[in-house]
């Protein structure tokens, strides 16, 4: 594959997708801890559905908020 035929994903979108993945996996870890301590199982489809929702929400929010946070950081560094 040449460089011209590859799909180029902007750094902002890639970072947001990775944060969405981190959010989904973190949720699944918390659900597993709940299952181990409380002993009640919520159901695999419920857990996967909520984990997917958490991932999409996390990715979307980080995509939208990143520019504001980057703006605040550069403003704080100059003062």
Secondary structure, 3 states (H helix, E strand, C coil): CCCCCCCCCCHHHHHHHHHHHHHHHHHHHHHHHHHHHHCCCCCHHHHHHHHHHHHHHHHHHHHHHHHHHHHHHHHHHHC
